[in-house]
Amino acid sequence: MMSLTPYIQVNTRYTRSIHIERDSETGSQPYILTSRAMQVLARVADTLDSEPKPRSFALIGPYGSGKSAFGLFLAQLLGNEETEGSQHARNLLAVAMPTLAKNYTDSLANTPKGYCIVTMTGSPEPLARSLLRAINGAAERFFTDKKHRPTALLQQLEAAAASGKCKIVRLVELIAELQEAILNNQGAGLLIIIDELGKFLEYEARHRDATDIYLLQAIAEHGLRGQEAPLHLVVLLHQSFEQYAQTLGEQLRNEWKKVQGRFETIPYRLYRKPSTDAAAALPLIRFPIKSNETKPIAPIVARRHAIWSVATCRSMARKAATSRRTLQNYPRIWMREKLIMVNPAFGHKISI
């Protein structure tokens, strides 16, 4: 069997798994906008105003469905318009869906710094501790202008992150103060993306005295309020909240289920119907594959298709010895007891 290595190459940037914290600071990332991704983007776009409405989303899907990649794309889309990643994301959306791209552009008008982006990845530790570190780091990156830095707020965030302890009410207050500071510094709002939330929930289920599940509820309820610099919370996980609480009692499981009710739950899969699997998968296969311009692959494909067609015709001819009805669904011409099949892909006539 001849190798296709000289004729095609795989863009390894598409094969690399996404780490939302690491990759959010590495410039533009290749991304394929699926129909599901654009549906979620449309839902988020409807919440970019200052009206009171739910702004918390839980994307639930299996490993490899693209949740982390989507979270990274959303972070870049809403980020500082001067960064390479934001420009790449906005251009990509403008090509795929111009109307939706305009909605984002209009919502982010007059706020060149975009959203303050807080990204974090789940780990076996308290959610509050990790969230404080992430918020502190995001604030440091966002407020780069020394003249307009909210020094007092940044000091409070740094102290809270260093201690790793903060009551839920106080943490929500710090988030509200951060939103106000963002608005005063030409920012649009605050976006918190928590990837692998399930790891935090598993830690919570093993430590019965933990209360981080109620922190998620408090943040989601705070984001519902109408604010000039709105708060958006996006969590990514493999299964529903209550599934992580299987070891807990029925009452606690019901509490966890109520907390998930504060989120708009979105099943995140590549495809919604089996009938559309092939059509949806083709772009995912096509974009990572690059052809070698010096060695075109088309003649190789044509030759292999021709060989396959000849082999198929010979097989059908043998079967036709007993019943020519076997070939009734195929274009054929019988001539001098030889079968000639017309290849519709290349327009060749292959004679046996």
C-alpha positions as CSV (number, residue, x, y, z in Angstrom):
1,M,0.0,0.0,0.0
2,M,1.4,3.3,-1.1
3,S,1.8,6.0,1.6
4,L,0.0,9.4,1.2
5,T,2.6,11.1,3.4
6,P,4.4,12.9,0.5
7,Y,1.0,14.3,-0.7
8,I,-0.7,15.5,2.4
9,Q,0.2,17.0,5.8
10,V,-1.7,17.4,9.0
11,N,-1.8,20.9,10.7
12,T,-0.7,19.9,14.2
13,R,-2.3,23.1,15.6
14,Y,-5.7,21.4,15.1
15,T,-4.6,18.2,16.9
16,R,-3.3,19.9,20.0
17,S,-5.7,19.8,22.9
18,I,-6.9,23.1,24.3
19,H,-5.9,24.3,27.8
20,I,-8.0,27.4,28.3
21,E,-5.7,29.2,30.7
22,R,-2.5,28.5,28.7
23,D,-3.9,29.2,25.3
24,S,-5.9,32.3,26.2
25,E,-2.5,34.2,26.3
26,T,-0.9,32.7,23.1
27,G,-2.5,34.8,20.4
28,S,-4.9,33.5,17.8
29,Q,-5.8,29.8,17.7
30,P,-7.3,27.9,14.8
31,Y,-11.0,27.2,15.3
32,I,-13.7,25.7,13.2
33,L,-17.1,27.3,13.8
34,T,-19.6,24.5,13.9
35,S,-23.4,25.0,13.8
36,R,-23.7,24.2,17.5
37,A,-21.0,26.8,18.4
38,M,-22.8,29.5,16.4
39,Q,-26.1,28.7,18.1
40,V,-24.5,29.1,21.5
41,L,-22.8,32.4,20.4
42,A,-26.3,33.6,19.3
43,R,-27.6,32.9,22.8
44,V,-24.7,34.7,24.4
45,A,-25.2,37.7,22.1
46,D,-28.7,38.1,23.3
47,T,-27.4,38.8,26.9
48,L,-24.7,41.4,26.1
49,D,-26.9,44.3,27.1
50,S,-27.5,45.8,30.5
51,E,-31.1,44.4,31.0
52,P,-31.8,41.9,33.8
53,K,-31.6,38.4,32.3
54,P,-29.9,35.1,32.9
55,R,-26.2,35.2,31.8
56,S,-25.0,31.9,33.2
57,F,-24.5,29.0,30.8
58,A,-23.6,25.4,31.5
59,L,-22.2,23.6,28.4
60,I,-22.4,19.8,29.0
61,G,-20.9,17.4,26.5
62,P,-18.5,14.4,26.2
63,Y,-14.7,14.7,26.0
64,G,-13.6,15.9,22.6
65,S,-16.8,17.7,21.7
66,G,-15.0,21.1,21.5
67,K,-16.2,22.7,24.7
68,S,-12.8,24.0,25.7
69,A,-12.1,25.3,22.2
70,F,-15.4,27.1,22.2
71,G,-14.7,28.7,25.6
72,L,-11.3,29.9,24.3
73,F,-13.0,31.3,21.1
74,L,-15.6,33.1,23.2
75,A,-12.9,34.6,25.4
76,Q,-11.0,35.9,22.4
77,L,-14.2,37.2,20.8
78,L,-15.1,39.3,23.8
79,G,-11.6,40.3,24.7
80,N,-9.5,43.4,23.9
81,E,-10.1,44.4,20.2
82,E,-6.4,45.3,19.8
83,T,-5.2,41.7,20.5
84,E,-4.4,39.3,17.7
85,G,-6.7,36.7,19.2
86,S,-9.7,39.0,19.3
87,Q,-9.2,40.2,15.7
88,H,-8.9,36.7,14.5
89,A,-12.1,35.6,16.3
90,R,-14.1,38.5,15.1
91,N,-12.9,38.1,11.5
92,L,-13.7,34.4,11.6
93,L,-17.2,35.0,12.9
94,A,-17.7,37.8,10.3
95,V,-17.0,35.3,7.5
96,A,-19.2,32.5,8.9
97,M,-22.2,34.6,10.1
98,P,-22.0,38.4,9.3
99,T,-25.3,39.2,11.1
100,L,-24.2,37.6,14.4
101,A,-20.8,39.2,14.1
102,K,-22.4,42.6,13.7
103,N,-24.4,42.0,16.9
104,Y,-21.2,41.4,18.8
105,T,-19.5,44.4,17.2
106,D,-22.4,46.7,18.1
107,S,-22.6,45.4,21.7
108,L,-18.8,46.0,22.2
109,A,-18.9,49.4,20.5
110,N,-17.2,52.2,22.5
111,T,-15.5,49.6,24.8
112,P,-12.2,49.0,23.1
113,K,-10.8,47.0,26.0
114,G,-13.7,44.5,25.7
115,Y,-14.4,42.1,28.6
116,C,-12.1,41.4,31.4
117,I,-11.6,37.6,30.8
118,V,-11.2,35.2,33.8
119,T,-10.3,31.7,32.7
120,M,-9.7,28.8,34.9
121,T,-9.4,25.0,34.7
122,G,-10.8,22.6,37.3
123,S,-8.6,20.9,39.8
124,P,-9.1,18.9,43.0
125,E,-9.2,22.0,45.3
126,P,-11.8,24.5,46.6
127,L,-13.4,26.4,43.8
128,A,-13.3,29.7,45.7
129,R,-9.5,29.5,46.1
130,S,-8.9,28.9,42.4
131,L,-11.4,31.6,41.4
132,L,-9.8,34.2,43.6
133,R,-6.4,33.5,42.0
134,A,-8.0,33.7,38.5
135,I,-9.8,36.9,39.2
136,N,-6.7,38.5,40.6
137,G,-4.6,37.5,37.6
138,A,-7.3,38.7,35.1
139,A,-7.6,42.1,36.9
140,E,-3.8,42.6,36.8
141,R,-3.8,41.9,33.0
142,F,-6.8,44.1,32.3
143,F,-5.8,47.3,34.2
144,T,-2.5,48.1,32.4
145,D,-2.9,51.8,32.5
146,K,-1.1,52.9,35.7
147,K,-3.0,56.3,35.8
148,H,-6.4,54.6,36.0
149,R,-5.6,51.5,37.9
150,P,-8.0,50.8,40.8
151,T,-5.1,50.3,43.2
152,A,-7.2,49.7,46.3
153,L,-9.4,47.0,44.6
154,L,-6.3,45.3,43.2
155,Q,-4.7,45.2,46.6
156,Q,-7.9,43.6,48.1
157,L,-8.0,41.0,45.3
158,E,-4.3,40.2,45.8
159,A,-4.8,39.8,49.5
160,A,-7.8,37.5,49.1
161,A,-6.0,35.4,46.5
162,A,-3.0,35.0,48.8
163,S,-5.1,33.9,51.7
164,G,-7.3,31.6,49.6
165,K,-10.2,32.3,51.9
166,C,-13.2,34.6,51.3
167,K,-16.8,34.4,52.3
168,I,-19.3,34.0,49.5
169,V,-20.9,37.4,50.2
170,R,-17.6,39.2,50.2
171,L,-16.4,37.5,47.0
172,V,-19.6,38.6,45.2
173,E,-18.9,42.1,46.5
174,L,-15.4,42.0,45.1
175,I,-16.8,40.9,41.7
176,A,-19.3,43.8,41.8
177,E,-16.5,46.3,42.6
178,L,-14.4,44.8,39.8
179,Q,-17.3,45.3,37.3
180,E,-17.6,48.9,38.3
181,A,-13.8,49.4,37.8
182,I,-14.0,47.7,34.4
183,L,-16.8,50.1,33.3
184,N,-14.7,53.1,34.4
185,N,-11.8,51.8,32.3
186,Q,-13.5,51.5,28.9
187,G,-14.4,47.9,29.5
188,A,-17.6,46.1,28.4
189,G,-18.0,43.6,31.3
190,L,-16.7,40.5,33.1
191,L,-16.6,37.0,31.6
192,I,-15.7,34.1,33.8
193,I,-15.1,30.7,32.1
194,I,-14.6,27.6,34.2
195,D,-13.4,24.6,32.3
196,E,-13.5,21.1,33.8
197,L,-15.9,22.3,36.5
198,G,-16.6,18.7,37.3
199,K,-13.2,18.4,39.1
200,F,-14.3,21.2,41.5
201,L,-17.6,19.4,42.0
202,E,-15.9,16.1,42.7
203,Y,-13.8,17.8,45.3
204,E,-16.9,19.4,46.8
205,A,-18.7,16.0,47.0
206,R,-15.8,14.5,48.9
207,H,-15.7,17.3,51.4
208,R,-19.1,17.7,53.0
209,D,-18.2,20.9,54.8
210,A,-17.4,22.7,51.5
211,T,-19.9,25.3,50.2
212,D,-18.6,26.2,46.8
213,I,-21.7,24.9,45.1
214,Y,-23.5,27.8,46.7
215,L,-20.8,30.2,45.4
216,L,-21.8,29.1,41.9
217,Q,-25.4,29.9,42.7
218,A,-24.5,33.3,44.1
219,I,-22.4,34.3,41.1
220,A,-25.1,33.2,38.7
221,E,-27.8,35.2,40.6
222,H,-25.5,38.2,40.6
223,G,-25.0,38.0,36.9
224,L,-28.8,38.0,36.3
225,R,-29.0,41.7,37.5
226,G,-29.1,44.5,35.0
227,Q,-25.6,46.2,35.0
228,E,-23.7,48.5,32.7
229,A,-20.8,46.1,32.8
230,P,-22.6,42.7,32.9
231,L,-21.2,39.5,34.4
232,H,-21.3,36.4,32.3
233,L,-20.5,33.0,33.7
234,V,-19.8,30.0,31.5
235,V,-19.0,26.6,32.9
236,L,-17.9,23.5,30.9
237,L,-18.4,20.0,32.2
238,H,-19.1,16.4,31.1
239,Q,-22.3,15.7,32.9
240,S,-25.0,17.5,34.9
241,F,-24.3,18.9,38.4
242,E,-26.4,16.2,40.2
243,Q,-24.4,13.4,38.6
244,Y,-21.3,14.5,40.5
245,A,-23.4,14.3,43.7
246,Q,-24.2,10.6,43.5
247,T,-22.4,9.9,46.8
248,L,-24.4,12.6,48.7
249,G,-27.8,12.2,50.2
250,E,-31.1,12.9,48.4
251,Q,-31.5,16.3,50.0
252,L,-28.1,17.5,48.9
253,R,-28.5,16.1,45.4
254,N,-31.7,18.1,45.1
255,E,-29.8,21.2,46.3
256,W,-27.2,20.7,43.6
257,K,-30.0,20.2,41.0
258,K,-31.5,23.5,42.1
259,V,-28.1,25.3,41.6
260,Q,-27.9,24.0,38.1
261,G,-31.4,25.5,37.6
262,R,-29.7,28.9,37.8
263,F,-27.8,28.1,34.6
264,E,-29.0,27.7,31.0
265,T,-28.0,24.2,30.3
266,I,-26.8,23.6,26.8
267,P,-26.0,20.1,25.5
268,Y,-22.8,20.6,23.6
269,R,-22.2,18.0,20.9
270,L,-20.7,18.2,17.4
271,Y,-23.9,16.9,15.9
272,R,-27.5,16.9,16.9
273,K,-28.9,14.3,14.5
274,P,-27.2,11.2,13.1
275,S,-28.3,12.1,9.6
276,T,-26.1,15.2,9.7
277,D,-23.0,13.6,11.1
278,A,-21.2,13.3,7.8
279,A,-21.9,16.9,6.7
280,A,-20.9,18.3,10.0
281,A,-17.8,16.2,10.3
282,L,-16.4,17.1,6.8
283,P,-15.1,20.6,7.8
284,L,-13.5,19.2,10.9
285,I,-11.6,16.7,8.7
286,R,-10.9,19.1,5.9
287,F,-9.3,22.1,7.7
288,P,-6.5,20.2,9.5
289,I,-5.4,18.5,6.3
290,K,-3.1,20.4,3.9
291,S,-2.1,19.2,0.5
292,N,1.4,19.4,-0.9
293,E,1.4,21.9,-3.7
294,T,4.4,20.4,-5.4
295,K,2.8,16.9,-5.3
296,P,-0.9,17.2,-6.0
297,I,-2.9,14.3,-4.6
298,A,-5.8,14.5,-7.1
299,P,-4.2,12.2,-9.7
300,I,-3.4,9.6,-7.0
301,V,-7.0,9.7,-5.8
302,A,-8.3,9.3,-9.3
303,R,-6.0,6.3,-10.0
304,R,-7.0,4.6,-6.8
305,H,-10.7,5.2,-7.5
306,A,-10.2,3.8,-11.0
307,I,-8.5,0.7,-9.6
308,W,-11.4,0.2,-7.1
309,S,-13.9,0.7,-9.9
310,V,-12.3,-2.0,-12.0
311,A,-12.2,-4.4,-9.1
312,T,-15.8,-3.7,-8.4
313,C,-16.9,-4.2,-12.0
314,R,-15.1,-7.5,-12.2
315,S,-16.8,-8.7,-9.1
316,M,-20.2,-7.7,-10.4
317,A,-19.5,-9.3,-13.7
318,R,-18.8,-12.6,-12.1
319,K,-22.1,-12.3,-10.1
320,A,-23.9,-11.4,-13.3
321,A,-23.0,-14.7,-14.8
322,T,-25.9,-16.1,-12.8
323,S,-28.1,-13.1,-12.6
324,R,-27.7,-9.8,-14.5
325,R,-30.3,-8.2,-12.2
326,T,-27.4,-7.7,-9.7
327,L,-26.3,-4.7,-11.9
328,Q,-29.7,-3.1,-12.4
329,N,-28.8,-0.1,-10.1
330,Y,-25.5,0.6,-11.9
331,P,-24.8,2.4,-15.2
332,R,-23.6,-0.2,-17.6
333,I,-23.2,-1.1,-21.2
334,W,-22.9,-4.7,-22.4
335,M,-20.6,-4.8,-25.4
336,R,-18.9,-7.9,-26.8
337,E,-19.5,-9.6,-23.5
338,K,-17.4,-7.0,-21.7
339,L,-18.7,-4.6,-18.9
340,I,-18.0,-0.9,-19.3
341,M,-18.8,1.2,-16.2
342,V,-19.0,5.0,-16.4
343,N,-17.2,6.6,-13.4
344,P,-19.3,9.7,-12.5
345,A,-16.6,11.2,-10.4
346,F,-14.0,11.5,-13.1
347,G,-15.9,10.9,-16.3
348,H,-13.7,8.0,-17.3
349,K,-14.8,4.8,-19.0
350,I,-13.2,1.7,-17.5
351,S,-13.3,-1.4,-19.7
352,I,-12.7,-4.9,-18.4
